[in-house]
Amino acid sequence: MVALDDHTLFDRLDPGGMRERIAELPQQCRAAWSLAQGLELQSAYDNVRQIVILGMGGSAIGGALLQGLVAGECAVPITVVRG
């Protein structure tokens, strides 16, 4: 049986520190939201007909999250391509 409170086991099984990255997700989301609030798009983007976000595996999660968050407010379709 695995002892879930054995942090040395987690460190050995997670050398990339993914557990810490997951724990940091709320701070990362707040930082991203703060950065996005000051974003001003150039007029070249006024006629955008679709937004395509590319990512594979975990890299596409941010795009899928954005797609879900703005689904009711975004005037153009957002597509997440995972391949």
C-alpha positions in Angstrom: 0.0 0.0 0.0 1.2 3.5 -0.8 1.6 6.0 2.1 0.1 9.2 0.7 1.7 11.3 3.4 5.2 10.1 2.4 6.7 13.2 0.8 10.0 11.5 -0.1 8.0 9.0 -2.2 6.3 11.9 -4.0 9.6 13.6 -4.6 11.0 10.4 -6.1 8.0 9.8 -8.3 7.7 13.4 -9.4 11.2 14.6 -10.2 9.8 17.4 -12.4 7.9 18.9 -9.5 4.4 18.7 -11.1 2.8 18.5 -7.7 4.2 22.0 -6.9 3.1 23.3 -10.2 -0.4 22.1 -9.6 -0.4 23.7 -6.1 0.7 27.0 -7.8 -2.2 27.0 -10.2 -4.3 29.6 -8.3 -1.4 32.1 -8.2 -0.7 31.5 -11.9 -4.3 32.1 -12.8 -4.4 35.4 -10.8 -1.2 36.5 -12.4 -2.5 35.7 -15.9 -5.8 37.5 -15.2 -3.9 40.6 -14.0 -1.7 40.6 -17.1 -4.7 40.2 -19.4 -6.5 43.2 -17.8 -3.9 45.6 -19.2 -3.8 44.0 -22.6 -4.8 46.3 -25.5 -5.2 44.6 -28.8 -4.2 46.3 -32.0 -6.8 47.4 -34.5 -5.6 44.6 -36.8 -7.5 42.2 -34.7 -10.9 44.0 -35.1 -11.9 41.6 -37.9 -10.9 38.3 -36.4 -13.3 35.5 -37.3 -12.0 32.7 -35.2 -9.4 32.0 -32.5 -7.3 28.9 -32.7 -5.2 27.7 -29.8 -2.6 25.0 -30.4 -1.3 22.7 -27.7 -0.6 19.0 -27.0 -1.4 17.3 -23.8 -1.2 19.6 -20.8 -0.2 22.5 -23.0 -3.7 22.6 -24.3 -5.3 22.8 -20.9 -5.0 26.6 -20.7 -6.6 27.0 -24.1 -9.5 24.7 -23.1 -9.9 26.7 -19.8 -10.0 30.0 -21.7 -12.5 28.5 -24.2 -14.8 27.4 -21.4 -14.5 30.7 -19.5 -15.4 33.0 -22.3 -17.8 30.7 -24.2 -20.9 32.9 -23.5 -19.1 36.2 -24.0 -16.8 35.8 -27.0 -18.2 36.9 -30.3 -16.0 34.5 -32.3 -15.6 30.7 -32.0 -12.5 29.5 -30.1 -11.1 26.1 -31.3 -8.5 24.2 -29.3 -6.4 21.9 -31.5 -4.5 19.2 -29.6 -2.6 17.5 -32.4 
